Amino acid sequence: AILARARKEGYGQNYRGWDQEEKIASIAVPLRSEQRVIGCLNLVYMASAMTIEQAAEKHLPALQRVAKQIEEGVESQAILVAGRRSGVHLR
């Protein structure tokens, strides 16, 4: 249910769901490489500052934009590494 919701909405969330710290909330977006999730980029904040919906409305576009930039950087590095392994040097 959690993964299906994250896939549908395009981001994951946690609102006061930590066992040790109920005052914390977060939203996160996946970082992908070659169709695989390799990590995530998240924003952790005091739950009293805003709701999940407010956090998503205010910060989700920036998180998605930065995640895309990171993914592009990962892909560029993978291409360079693959080129070096095959003896091709890209400049």
TIFI-178634 format. One line per 5 residues: number of its first residue (from 1); for each residue x negated, y, z of N, C-alpha, C, O. Coordinates in pm, whole numbers, plus 50000, padded with zeros to 5 digits. Example, Ala and Ser with C-alpha at 12.3 -4.5 7.8 and 13.67 -1.06 7.14 Angstrom:
2
1	48681/49431/50780/48770/49550/50780/48680/49670/50780/48576/49668/50846; 48715/49775/50708/48633/49894/50714/48710/50003/50787/48659/50114/50804 .
This chain:
91
1	49918/49880/50000/50000/50000/50000/49914/50127/50000/49946/50224/49932; 49805/50124/50075/49718/50242/50083/49649/50266/49949/49646/50379/49901; 49594/50160/49890/49525/50176/49761/49622/50214/49650/49590/50297/49566; 49740/50156/49651/49840/50190/49548/49878/50337/49558/49891/50406/49456; 49894/50385/49679/49929/50526/49697/49815/50616/49649/49839/50716/49582 .
6	49692/50580/49684/49577/50661/49642/49564/50662/49490/49535/50766/49431; 49585/50548/49428/49578/50543/49281/49687/50630/49219/49661/50702/49122; 49806/50623/49274/49918/50700/49220/49896/50850/49236/49920/50926/49143; 49849/50892/49354/49832/51035/49382/49698/51090/49335/49683/51212/49321; 49601/51001/49309/49471/51046/49263/49374/51081/49374/49263/51127/49347 .
11	49415/51060/49498/49326/51084/49611/49375/51003/49731/49492/50965/49739; 49282/50978/49825/49317/50910/49949/49333/51011/50060/49294/51127/50047; 49391/50966/50170/49413/51057/50281/49412/50983/50413/49433/50862/50420; 49386/51058/50518/49393/51008/50655/49437/51125/50741/49365/51224/50753; 49552/51114/50800/49603/51222/50884/49618/51171/51026/49714/51100/51059 .
16	49523/51207/51110/49522/51168/51251/49525/51017/51268/49586/50965/51362; 49461/50947/51179/49464/50801/51181/49340/50735/51239/49332/50612/51244; 49243/50813/51283/49124/50755/51342/49153/50714/51486/49221/50785/51559; 49103/50600/51525/49123/50553/51662/49058/50646/51763/49116/50674/51868; 48940/50692/51734/48863/50772/51828/48894/50921/51823/48868/50992/51920 .
21	48948/50969/51713/48965/51113/51696/49094/51145/51622/49095/51150/51499; 49201/51165/51696/49330/51191/51633/49346/51334/51584/49445/51366/51519; 49250/51420/51614/49259/51561/51574/49206/51585/51433/49214/51697/51381; 49153/51481/51371/49086/51493/51242/49175/51440/51130/49249/51343/51149; 49167/51504/51015/49236/51458/50894/49138/51469/50777/49036/51536/50787 .
26	49170/51402/50667/49081/51410/50551/49157/51378/50423/49261/51312/50424; 49101/51426/50313/49143/51383/50179/49015/51345/50106/48908/51399/50133; 49026/51252/50012/48908/51204/49941/48943/51169/49798/49055/51128/49768; 48846/51185/49709/48861/51144/49569/48750/51045/49536/48640/51054/49591; 48777/50950/49447/48676/50851/49412/48568/50907/49321/48591/51000/49244 .
31	48451/50848/49330/48341/50872/49235/48326/50742/49157/48305/50636/49215; 48338/50751/49025/48336/50631/48942/48216/50631/48847/48167/50736/48805; 48173/50511/48815/48071/50491/48713/48106/50362/48641/48121/50257/48704; 48119/50370/48511/48151/50253/48429/48275/50181/48482/48275/50059/48499; 48381/50257/48509/48510/50204/48553/48508/50145/48695/48606/50084/48738 .
36	48398/50163/48768/48390/50111/48904/48380/50227/49001/48317/50329/48972; 48441/50212/49117/48427/50312/49222/48293/50289/49290/48265/50179/49340; 48210/50394/49292/48077/50382/49352/48063/50465/49480/47960/50460/49547; 48166/50541/49512/48162/50622/49633/48283/50713/49638/48378/50696/49562; 48278/50810/49727/48387/50907/49734/48334/51041/49781/48227/51051/49842 .
41	48410/51142/49751/48382/51279/49794/48501/51318/49881/48615/51311/49836; 48473/51359/50006/48587/51388/50092/48572/51519/50166/48464/51576/50179; 48686/51565/50214/48695/51684/50296/48756/51640/50428/48869/51590/50431; 48683/51658/50536/48731/51626/50671/48757/51758/50742/48673/51847/50739; 48873/51769/50805/48909/51896/50868/48993/51871/50993/49041/51760/51016 .
46	49008/51974/51072/49092/51966/51191/49238/51956/51146/49286/52042/51072; 49307/51854/51190/49444/51830/51146/49537/51946/51181/49637/51968/51112; 49505/52019/51284/49590/52132/51323/49578/52249/51225/49661/52340/51227; 49475/52247/51140/49453/52358/51046/49550/52355/50929/49589/52461/50879; 49589/52235/50885/49678/52224/50770/49728/52081/50757/49670/51989/50813 .
51	49837/52065/50684/49890/51931/50655/49811/51870/50540/49732/51938/50473; 49834/51742/50517/49773/51675/50401/49815/51745/50272/49732/51769/50184; 49942/51778/50263/49993/51843/50142/49927/51979/50120/49893/52014/50007; 49908/52055/50227/49841/52185/50214/49695/52167/50174/49643/52241/50090; 49628/52068/50234/49488/52042/50200/49476/52002/50053/49386/52049/49983 .
56	49566/51915/50008/49561/51871/49868/49588/51988/49774/49519/52004/49673; 49687/52068/49806/49719/52182/49720/49603/52281/49712/49573/52335/49606; 49540/52304/49825/49435/52406/49831/49299/52354/49783/49224/52428/49719; 49265/52229/49815/49128/52182/49793/49113/52067/49694/49001/52042/49647; 49220/51996/49660/49208/51882/49570/49151/51918/49433/49065/51845/49384 .
61	49193/52027/49369/49135/52059/49238/48982/52076/49244/48912/52031/49153; 48931/52139/49348/48786/52157/49360/48717/52023/49385/48612/51996/49327; 48775/51939/49470/48716/51807/49494/48712/51726/49365/48611/51661/49336; 48819/51729/49288/48822/51656/49161/48721/51710/49061/48657/51634/48989; 48707/51841/49057/48612/51905/48965/48468/51865/49001/48389/51831/48913 .
66	48435/51871/49129/48299/51835/49172/48275/51686/49153/48165/51646/49115; 48376/51603/49180/48361/51459/49158/48329/51431/49012/48244/51347/48982; 48397/51500/48922/48371/51483/48778/48227/51521/48743/48161/51452/48665; 48178/51630/48802/48040/51673/48778/47942/51569/48830/47842/51539/48764; 47969/51513/48947/47882/51410/49002/47883/51287/48912/47778/51231/48883 .
71	48002/51246/48867/48012/51130/48778/47933/51153/48650/47866/51062/48602; 47942/51271/48594/47866/51302/48472/47716/51296/48499/47641/51249/48414; 47673/51342/48615/47532/51333/48652/47486/51190/48668/47376/51154/48626; 47570/51108/48729/47538/50965/48745/47526/50899/48609/47434/50821/48586; 47618/50929/48519/47613/50872/48385/47487/50916/48311/47423/50835/48243 .
76	47450/51043/48324/47328/51093/48259/47206/51020/48311/47118/50982/48234; 47200/51000/48442/47087/50929/48500/47084/50783/48454/46977/50729/48426; 47201/50720/48445/47207/50582/48399/47158/50570/48256/47089/50473/48222; 47192/50666/48172/47146/50665/48033/46994/50680/48028/46927/50611/47951; 46940/50770/48110/46795/50789/48112/46724/50664/48160/46623/50624/48102 .
81	46775/50602/48265/46713/50480/48318/46720/50369/48215/46622/50298/48194; 46834/50353/48151/46849/50250/48048/46753/50274/47933/46694/50180/47880; 46737/50400/47895/46644/50434/47787/46501/50401/47823/46426/50350/47741; 46463/50430/47947/46326/50400/47992/46302/50250/47993/46195/50203/47955; 46402/50175/48037/46387/50029/48043/46373/49969/47904/46305/49867/47886 .
86	46437/50031/47805/46430/49977/47669/46312/50034/47590/46290/49997/47475; 46237/50124/47653/46124/50183/47586/46157/50309/47509/46069/50367/47445; 46281/50352/47513/46325/50475/47445/46315/50589/47545/46366/50578/47656; 46251/50697/47506/46238/50812/47594/46324/50926/47542/46302/50979/47433; 46423/50961/47622/46513/51071/47585/46462/51200/47645/46417/51202/47760 .
91	46468/51306/47570/46422/51435/47622/46532/51536/47616/46514/51651/47655 .
